[in-house]
């Protein structure tokens, strides 16, 4: 350390030299701060970019599913003259379910905060597709029943218009998202999606032509039909002899018959009669129990429970016969009855 002597007071003062370390820190710390800031900004930018790309990936998965549904739906519309009524109903129901599932899954996607407003357009798209398919099926089958097609064509036009508008909603969403990502230097690519292959299919003249074709299809004419599709008892069988087609049941205080009835036609059926008869080798007079189904929509099932029948025991063979209908105008009645031969031991 340097010293200096001042003559006025003969005191020695010490002069401090500037610290090299202190000088070094004055330069290094700002540099480190700048580097750290650049790194943080870079990491943040990469994180946001990755978030946007992951969001786009999830969207494409939904669009791919929706496009598959649209493909099947448009093919079905072109096949109305060759598909059966049962196939038409089943496929339309499946397409509606597919659209509803995509709509629900869309609500579960994690949306970046900056894209929430844009995402609402995608939600609108999937909502209109689900609602359009939901309305389409009853409109088609109303047309099968109605002589005057004015109401049915209006219903069908409304359903198809929802589907057409869903394409517009998706187009707006896609444009907005891709523009946002371009401005933020994020590389994303969204799939194209048009649910209808004809954007003017919902116009009244096109709808009327389609319905006339639909009503002229022989396989889609009005049909009535109910069937016994399942028959079981409580107590349940413990064994079955396939040669004699005889079931073996344990004894019980109460004997219950459970029957499942299905409407296999294309009309809503009301006040459907169901009858169960029971007889045995030693009892000549049949026991009868009845029930009625107030209403049964096409393709749906109803479970009926019948109680009060008293089967013979001690190894006696019993025969249970359950019959539904027949309905007025029902052409196929071979599936209206089911028999169940059993022994209680």
C-alpha positions in Angstrom: 0.0 0.0 0.0 1.4 3.4 -1.0 2.1 6.2 1.6 2.4 10.0 1.4 3.8 12.4 4.0 2.2 15.9 4.2 4.6 18.6 5.5 1.9 20.7 7.1 1.1 18.3 9.9 3.8 15.6 9.5 1.0 13.0 9.2 1.2 10.0 7.0 -1.8 9.2 4.9 -2.4 6.0 3.1 -3.6 6.0 -0.5 -5.9 3.1 -1.6 -5.5 1.7 -5.0 -8.7 0.7 -7.0 -9.5 -3.0 -6.6 -9.2 -5.0 -9.8 -12.0 -7.3 -8.7 -14.4 -4.5 -8.2 -13.6 -3.0 -11.6 -14.1 -6.5 -13.2 -17.5 -6.9 -11.5 -18.7 -3.6 -12.9 -18.3 -5.0 -16.4 -19.2 -8.7 -15.9 -22.5 -8.3 -14.0 -24.3 -6.3 -16.7 -23.1 -8.8 -19.3 -24.4 -11.7 -17.3 -27.7 -10.0 -16.9 -28.0 -9.4 -20.6 -27.1 -13.0 -21.4 -29.5 -14.3 -18.8 -32.3 -12.1 -20.2 -31.6 -13.3 -23.7 -31.7 -16.9 -22.5 -34.9 -16.5 -20.6 -36.6 -14.8 -23.5 -35.4 -17.6 -25.8 -36.6 -20.3 -23.4 -40.0 -18.6 -23.0 -40.4 -18.2 -26.7 -39.6 -21.9 -27.3 -42.0 -22.9 -24.6 -44.8 -20.8 -26.1 -44.0 -22.1 -29.6 -44.1 -25.7 -28.3 -47.5 -25.0 -26.6 -49.0 -23.7 -29.8 -47.7 -26.6 -31.8 -49.1 -29.1 -29.3 -52.4 -27.3 -29.5 -52.4 -27.7 -33.3 -51.6 -31.4 -33.0 -54.6 -32.0 -30.7 -56.9 -30.0 -33.1 -55.7 -32.1 -36.1 -56.6 -35.3 -34.2 -60.2 -34.1 -33.8 -60.4 -32.9 -37.4 -59.2 -36.2 -38.6 -62.0 -38.0 -36.7 -64.6 -35.5 -37.9 -63.5 -35.9 -41.5 -63.9 -39.7 -41.3 -67.5 -39.1 -40.0 -68.1 -36.7 -42.8 -66.8 -39.1 -45.4 -69.2 -41.9 -44.2 -72.1 -39.5 -44.0 -71.7 -38.2 -47.6 -71.3 -41.8 -48.9 -74.5 -42.8 -47.1 -76.4 -39.9 -48.7 -75.4 -41.2 -52.1 -76.5 -44.8 -51.2 -80.1 -44.1 -50.1 -81.6 -46.1 -52.9 -79.7 -49.3 -51.9 -79.3 -49.3 -48.1 -81.9 -50.8 -45.9 -83.9 -48.8 -43.4 -82.1 -50.6 -40.5 -78.7 -49.8 -41.9 -79.6 -46.1 -42.5 -80.8 -45.8 -38.9 -77.8 -47.5 -37.4 -75.3 -45.5 -39.5 -76.9 -42.1 -38.8 -77.0 -42.9 -35.1 -73.3 -43.7 -35.2 -72.4 -40.6 -37.1 -74.3 -38.5 -34.5 -72.4 -40.2 -31.7 -69.1 -39.6 -33.4 -69.9 -35.9 -33.8 -71.0 -35.6 -30.2 -67.8 -37.3 -29.0 -65.6 -34.9 -30.9 -67.5 -32.0 -29.5 -67.0 -33.3 -25.9 -63.3 -34.0 -26.5 -62.8 -30.5 -28.0 -63.9 -29.0 -24.6 -61.1 -31.0 -22.9 -58.2 -29.6 -24.9 -55.8 -27.3 -23.1 -56.1 -23.9 -25.0 -53.3 -21.3 -24.9 -54.6 -18.1 -23.3 -53.9 -16.1 -26.4 -56.1 -18.4 -28.5 -59.2 -18.8 -26.3 -61.2 -16.4 -28.4 -60.2 -18.2 -31.6 -60.8 -21.6 -30.1 -64.5 -20.6 -29.6 -64.9 -20.8 -33.3 -63.8 -24.4 -33.3 -66.2 -25.2 -30.5 -69.0 -23.6 -32.6 -68.0 -25.8 -35.6 -68.2 -29.1 -33.6 -71.4 -28.0 -31.9 -73.1 -27.3 -35.2 -71.9 -30.7 -36.6 -73.3 -32.5 -33.6 -76.6 -30.6 -33.6 -76.9 -31.0 -37.4 -76.5 -34.8 -37.2 -78.9 -35.0 -34.3 -81.6 -33.2 -36.3 -80.9 -35.0 -39.5 -82.1 -38.5 -38.5 -85.6 -37.6 -37.2 -86.1 -35.3 -40.3 -85.3 -38.2 -42.6 -87.7 -40.6 -40.9 -90.4 -38.0 -40.7 -90.2 -37.8 -44.4 -90.9 -41.5 -44.6 -94.2 -41.1 -42.8 -95.5 -37.9 -44.2 -97.2 -37.6 -47.6 -96.6 -33.9 -47.8 -92.9 -33.2 -47.7 -93.0 -29.5 -46.9 -92.4 -29.9 -43.2 -89.9 -32.7 -43.5 -87.9 -30.9 -46.2 -87.8 -27.8 -44.0 -86.5 -29.9 -41.1 -83.9 -31.6 -43.3 -82.8 -28.3 -44.8 -82.2 -26.8 -41.4 -80.1 -29.8 -40.3 -78.0 -29.6 -43.4 -77.6 -25.9 -43.1 -76.0 -26.4 -39.6 -73.5 -28.7 -41.2 -72.7 -26.2 -43.9 -72.3 -23.4 -41.4 -69.9 -25.6 -39.4 -67.6 -25.7 -42.4 -67.6 -21.9 -42.4 -66.8 -21.8 -38.7 -63.9 -24.1 -39.1 -62.6 -22.1 -42.1 -62.5 -19.0 -40.0 -60.9 -20.8 -37.1 -58.2 -22.2 -39.3 -57.4 -18.9 -40.9 -57.2 -17.1 -37.6 -54.9 -19.7 -36.0 -52.5 -19.9 -38.9 -52.3 -16.1 -39.1 -51.5 -15.9 -35.4 -48.8 -18.6 -35.6 -47.3 -16.9 -38.6 -47.0 -13.6 -36.8 -45.4 -15.4 -33.9 -43.0 -17.4 -36.1 -44.6 -20.7 -35.1 -44.7 -23.5 -37.7 -48.1 -25.2 -37.7 -50.3 -26.8 -40.3 -54.0 -27.6 -39.9 -56.0 -30.1 -41.8 -58.7 -29.1 -44.2 -62.2 -30.0 -43.2 -65.5 -29.8 -45.0 -68.3 -31.9 -43.6 -70.5 -31.5 -46.7 -69.1 -32.3 -50.1 -71.8 -30.1 -51.7 -72.1 -26.6 -50.1 -75.5 -26.1 -51.6 -77.0 -29.4 -50.6 -79.2 -27.7 -48.0 -81.1 -25.7 -50.6 -84.8 -26.5 -50.7 -84.9 -27.9 -54.3 -82.0 -30.3 -53.6 -83.6 -31.4 -50.3 -86.9 -32.1 -52.0 -85.2 -34.2 -54.7 -83.4 -36.2 -52.1 -86.5 -36.9 -50.0 -88.5 -38.0 -53.1 -85.7 -40.4 -53.8 -85.8 -41.6 -50.2 -89.5 -42.2 -50.2 -89.3 -44.1 -53.4 -86.9 -46.6 -52.0 -88.7 -49.8 -51.4 -86.4 -50.9 -48.6 -87.3 -47.7 -46.7 -91.1 -48.1 -46.7 -92.9 -48.1 -43.4 -92.5 -51.3 -41.5 -93.9 -52.6 -38.2 -92.1 -55.3 -36.2 -91.5 -56.3 -32.6 -89.6 -59.3 -31.3 -88.7 -61.2 -28.1 -84.9 -60.9 -28.1 -84.1 -62.2 -24.6 -85.9 -64.4 -22.1 -84.6 -65.4 -18.7 -86.0 -66.4 -15.3 -85.2 -65.9 -11.6 -84.0 -68.3 -10.2 -81.5 -68.6 -13.0 -80.7 -71.9 -14.7 -77.9 -73.9 -13.2 -77.6 -76.5 -16.0 -78.8 -77.0 -19.6 -79.2 -80.2 -21.6 -78.5 -79.3 -25.2 -80.0 -82.6 -26.6 -83.4 -82.2 -25.0 -83.1 -78.3 -24.9 -84.1 -78.4 -21.3 -82.9 -76.0 -18.6 -82.6 -77.0 -14.9 -83.5 -74.5 -12.2 -83.2 -74.6 -8.4 -86.4 -74.3 -6.4 -87.5 -70.9 -5.1 -90.4 -69.3 -3.4 -90.9 -66.8 -6.2 -90.7 -67.4 -9.9 -90.0 -64.3 -12.1 -89.9 -64.1 -15.9 -87.7 -61.3 -17.5 -88.4 -60.5 -21.1 -86.6 -58.1 -23.4 -88.7 -56.7 -26.3 -87.2 -54.8 -29.3 -88.9 -52.6 -31.9 -87.4 -53.8 -35.1 -89.6 -51.7 -37.4 -89.2 -48.0 -38.3 -92.3 -46.7 -36.5 -93.0 -45.7 -32.9 -95.3 -48.5 -31.6 -97.8 -47.9 -28.8 -99.7 -50.1 -26.4 -97.8 -53.3 -27.3 -99.2 -56.5 -25.6 -96.9 -59.1 -24.0 -98.2 -62.4 -22.8 -96.5 -65.3 -20.9 -98.1 -68.7 -20.6 -96.9 -71.6 -18.5 -97.9 -75.3 -18.6 -96.5 -78.6 -17.5 -96.7 -82.3 -18.1 -99.3 -82.7 -15.3 -101.2 -79.4 -15.6 -103.5 -79.1 -18.7 -104.7 -75.6 -18.0 -102.3 -72.8 -18.9 -101.3 -70.1 -16.5 -101.3 -66.7 -18.2 -99.7 -63.4 -17.2 -99.9 -60.3 -19.4 -98.3 -56.8 -19.6 -98.3 -53.9 -22.0 -95.6 -51.5 -23.3 -97.0 -48.0 -23.5 -94.6 -46.8 -26.2 -91.5 -48.2 -28.0 -89.4 -46.2 -30.5 -87.7 -47.8 -33.5 -84.5 -49.7 -32.6 -85.1 -49.4 -28.8 -85.7 -52.2 -26.2 -87.9 -52.6 -23.2 -87.5 -55.0 -20.3 -90.7 -56.5 -18.9 -90.9 -58.4 -15.6 -93.8 -60.9 -15.1 -94.6 -62.5 -11.7 -97.2 -64.8 -10.3 -96.6 -67.9 -12.4 -96.2 -71.2 -10.5 -94.1 -73.8 -12.2 -94.4 -77.5 -11.3 -91.5 -79.0 -9.3 -90.2 -82.5 -8.5 -88.6 -83.0 -11.9 -91.7 -82.2 -13.9 -91.1 -80.5 -17.3 -92.5 -77.0 -17.6 -92.9 -75.0 -20.8 -92.9 -71.2 -20.7 -94.0 -69.4 -23.9 -93.7 -65.6 -24.2 -95.3 -63.7 -27.1 -95.2 -60.0 -28.0 -97.8 -58.5 -30.4 -98.4 -59.2 -33.2 -98.9 -55.7 -34.4 -101.3 -54.4 -37.1 -99.4 -54.5 -40.4 -96.6 -56.7 -39.0 -95.4 -59.0 -41.8 -92.7 -61.0 -40.0 -94.0 -62.7 -36.8 -91.7 -65.7 -36.4 -89.6 -63.7 -33.9 -92.6 -62.6 -31.8 -92.6 -65.8 -29.7 -89.9 -67.5 -27.6 -90.2 -70.8 -25.7 -88.3 -71.9 -22.6 -88.5 -75.6 -21.4 -87.2 -76.2 -17.9 -87.3 -78.5 -14.9 -87.1 -77.5 -11.2 -85.1 -79.9 -9.1 
